[in-house]
Amino acid sequence: MRRKLFTAIFCAFLTGAGGPPAMSQVPTMEAAPDTHVEVSDEPRDVQVDEESRVEVALPARYWEYRDRAALAQDVQRGGCGGGQLPEEVVWEIRHKDAECSILCLRTPRSFLLRGRSDLEAFMDARVEAIRGEEADGVEVVEAPGWSESHGVLVHRVAFRSVNQPRELTFLLVDYFLRRADGAQDCLHFSLSCGAAPDVFDQLKPEIEAVVASFRYTGPIADSVYSPDAPEDRLLRPEDATGGVRRQSWTRWVWPPLLLAAAWFLLRRRRRAAPS
């Protein structure tokens, strides 16, 4: 039952025709009486995606790592997305006993950045798209902010849905870097972490540990910028909103919200089922 729900929600994410559902269309959720979430003190499980050259560490006991192969099976099992997993999906991490998911995606197209203004314009457009009319009822709970470490620029922002009986919180963390090998182009990875506020608060140390452990394993240039980059290689603000299709940002943000909704519905069904 649980696997079927995750498969159905993941398929909804893949097909996502025309953009995200309005918050009023997300299934109404009831609070579960047992809101305690197990927090793991087990050794951390390090997972490496060789194709994207990224590494992440997660608590081994209560979290489940699903790579592209496993997610592709979900797509085939659900008969959605034409049976193909979108190339931007890298992996997903799910908590085994709580409605919490962390999804990793990568911008598939090659691009360059001339300076900080290009990057800020992209992320400003992305944040505004999330806060726009398609996401009515969403408020910022952690102001957008930048940090930099060893050539990697990191952007964070957290949102909360406020027009549902059951609120949802999600954290969006974006990583920008430039490769020091090959084409020396820029890479963009995004982690989208979603859960109900009470669950998010209980799991926040683990979520933050997962976010902090995320790293690119290949050689990284000292600077993400290429001041002489040609115009046609630049990352544009319209890339953040998906242009006319308006699907780019929805694929990064909404899957964890929908997965959380599915978990609440599953718990409600379990409580209603005869013993």
C-alpha positions in Angstrom: 0.0 0.0 0.0 2.7 2.4 1.0 4.8 1.7 -2.2 1.7 2.2 -4.3 1.0 5.6 -2.8 4.6 6.7 -3.3 4.5 5.5 -6.9 1.2 7.3 -7.6 2.5 10.5 -6.2 5.8 10.3 -7.9 4.0 9.7 -11.2 1.9 12.8 -10.6 5.1 14.7 -10.1 6.5 13.4 -13.4 3.5 14.1 -15.5 2.6 17.4 -13.8 0.8 18.8 -16.9 0.8 22.6 -17.0 2.2 23.3 -13.5 1.5 22.6 -9.8 -1.8 22.0 -8.2 -3.2 24.9 -6.2 -2.8 24.4 -2.5 -6.6 24.2 -2.3 -6.3 21.1 -4.5 -3.9 19.2 -2.2 -5.9 16.6 -0.3 -7.2 17.8 3.0 -5.2 16.3 5.8 -6.0 15.5 9.4 -3.5 15.6 12.2 -2.4 12.2 13.4 -2.5 11.7 17.2 0.9 10.1 17.2 3.2 12.8 16.0 6.4 11.4 17.6 9.0 10.7 15.0 11.9 8.3 15.6 15.3 10.2 15.3 18.2 8.0 14.4 21.5 7.9 16.4 22.8 5.1 14.1 26.0 5.4 12.0 25.5 7.4 8.8 25.0 5.6 5.5 27.1 7.3 2.7 25.6 7.1 -0.8 27.4 8.1 -3.9 25.8 8.7 -7.3 28.5 8.0 -9.8 26.8 9.5 -12.8 26.1 12.9 -11.3 29.2 12.6 -9.1 27.4 13.6 -5.9 27.6 12.2 -2.4 25.2 12.3 0.5 25.1 10.8 4.0 21.9 9.8 5.8 21.1 8.0 9.1 21.0 4.3 8.1 18.2 3.2 10.3 15.1 5.3 9.6 15.9 6.7 6.2 15.6 5.0 2.8 17.8 6.0 -0.2 16.3 5.5 -3.7 18.5 6.0 -6.7 17.5 6.6 -10.3 17.2 2.8 -11.0 14.7 2.4 -8.1 12.7 5.5 -9.1 12.7 4.4 -12.7 11.0 1.2 -11.5 8.4 3.4 -9.8 7.7 5.2 -13.0 7.4 1.9 -15.0 5.2 0.4 -12.3 2.9 3.4 -12.3 2.8 3.6 -16.1 3.5 7.4 -16.1 5.8 9.9 -17.8 5.9 7.7 -20.9 7.8 5.2 -18.8 10.9 7.4 -18.6 12.4 9.1 -15.6 13.2 12.7 -16.3 16.9 13.3 -16.6 17.0 16.0 -13.9 16.1 13.4 -11.1 19.1 12.2 -9.2 17.8 10.5 -6.1 15.2 10.6 -3.4 15.5 10.0 0.4 12.4 9.0 2.4 11.9 8.6 6.1 10.6 5.1 6.8 8.1 6.0 9.5 7.2 9.7 8.9 5.8 11.8 6.1 9.2 13.4 5.1 11.0 13.3 1.8 14.2 14.8 0.3 14.4 15.0 -3.4 17.6 15.8 -5.4 17.5 17.2 -8.9 20.0 18.5 -11.3 19.6 21.1 -14.1 20.3 19.0 -17.2 21.4 21.7 -19.6 24.9 23.1 -19.6 25.3 26.7 -18.7 27.7 29.4 -17.5 27.5 32.4 -15.1 29.2 35.7 -15.8 28.7 37.1 -12.3 26.6 37.3 -9.1 23.9 39.3 -10.7 23.1 36.3 -13.1 22.8 34.0 -10.2 20.7 36.3 -8.0 18.3 37.1 -10.9 17.7 33.3 -11.4 17.0 32.6 -7.8 14.9 35.7 -7.3 12.7 34.6 -10.2 12.5 31.2 -8.8 11.4 32.4 -5.3 8.9 34.8 -6.8 7.5 32.0 -8.9 6.9 29.9 -5.9 5.3 32.8 -4.0 3.2 33.8 -7.1 -0.4 33.2 -7.8 0.0 29.5 -8.6 1.3 29.0 -5.0 -1.4 31.1 -3.2 -1.3 30.4 0.5 2.5 29.9 0.7 4.6 32.0 3.1 8.3 32.3 3.6 9.5 31.0 7.0 13.2 31.2 6.4 14.4 34.2 4.3 16.4 33.5 1.2 20.1 33.5 2.0 23.5 32.8 0.3 26.6 31.1 1.6 29.9 30.0 -0.1 32.4 27.3 0.6 35.3 26.0 -1.5 33.9 27.3 -4.8 30.3 26.2 -4.1 27.5 28.8 -3.8 24.6 27.6 -1.7 21.1 29.3 -1.6 18.5 28.4 1.0 14.9 29.3 1.5 12.0 27.7 3.4 8.3 27.9 2.8 5.1 26.9 4.6 1.6 26.3 3.2 -0.9 28.2 5.3 -4.3 27.6 3.7 -4.8 24.0 4.7 -6.1 22.4 7.9 -2.7 20.7 8.0 0.3 22.9 7.3 3.3 21.7 5.3 6.9 23.0 5.5 9.5 22.6 2.9 13.2 23.6 2.6 14.7 24.4 -0.8 18.6 24.3 -1.0 20.4 25.0 -4.3 24.0 24.4 -5.0 25.9 26.1 -7.8 29.5 25.2 -8.8 31.7 25.1 -11.9 33.6 22.0 -12.9 37.4 22.2 -13.0 37.6 19.4 -15.6 35.9 18.6 -18.9 33.9 21.5 -20.4 34.4 23.5 -17.1 30.7 24.4 -17.2 28.4 25.2 -14.3 26.3 22.6 -12.4 23.2 23.2 -10.4 21.8 20.7 -7.9 18.7 21.3 -5.8 17.5 19.5 -2.6 13.8 19.9 -1.8 12.9 18.7 1.7 9.2 18.5 2.7 7.2 17.5 5.8 4.4 18.6 8.2 5.7 21.4 10.5 5.8 19.2 13.6 7.6 16.4 11.8 9.9 18.8 10.1 10.9 20.3 13.5 11.6 16.9 15.0 13.6 15.8 12.0 15.3 19.1 11.3 18.7 18.0 12.8 18.7 15.0 10.5 17.4 17.0 7.5 20.1 19.6 8.1 22.8 16.9 8.5 21.7 15.4 5.1 21.8 18.9 3.5 25.3 19.6 5.0 26.7 16.3 3.9 25.7 16.8 0.2 28.8 17.4 -2.0 30.1 17.2 -5.5 32.9 14.6 -5.7 34.5 15.9 -8.9 37.1 18.7 -9.1 35.6 22.2 -8.5 36.9 25.5 -9.9 37.8 28.2 -7.4 35.1 30.5 -8.8 31.7 29.6 -10.3 31.8 32.6 -12.6 33.0 32.9 -16.2 33.1 36.7 -16.9 33.5 36.2 -20.7 30.8 33.6 -21.1 28.8 33.9 -24.4 25.2 35.1 -24.1 23.7 31.8 -25.3 25.4 29.8 -22.5 24.1 31.9 -19.6 21.5 30.8 -17.0 18.5 32.9 -17.5 15.7 34.1 -15.1 13.1 32.4 -17.3 14.9 29.1 -16.7 13.8 29.4 -13.1 10.1 29.5 -14.0 10.1 27.1 -16.8 9.1 29.7 -19.4 5.7 29.2 -21.0 5.4 25.7 -19.6 6.0 26.9 -16.0 7.1 23.4 -14.9 10.7 23.9 -13.9 10.2 25.1 -10.4 7.2 22.9 -9.8 9.4 19.8 -10.3 11.8 21.0 -7.6 9.2 22.0 -4.9 6.0 20.2 -5.1 6.9 16.4 -4.9 7.8 16.5 -1.2 4.5 18.3 -0.4 2.5 15.7 -2.3 4.4 12.9 -0.7 3.6 14.4 2.7 -0.1 14.6 1.8 0.0 10.9 0.7 1.5 9.9 4.1 -1.2 11.7 6.0 -3.9 10.0 4.0 -2.2 6.6 4.5 -2.1 7.2 8.3 -5.8 8.2 8.3 -6.7 5.1 6.4 -4.7 2.9 8.8 -6.5 4.4 11.8 -9.9 3.9 10.2 -9.2 0.3 9.2 -10.8 -2.3 11.4 -8.3 -4.1 13.7 
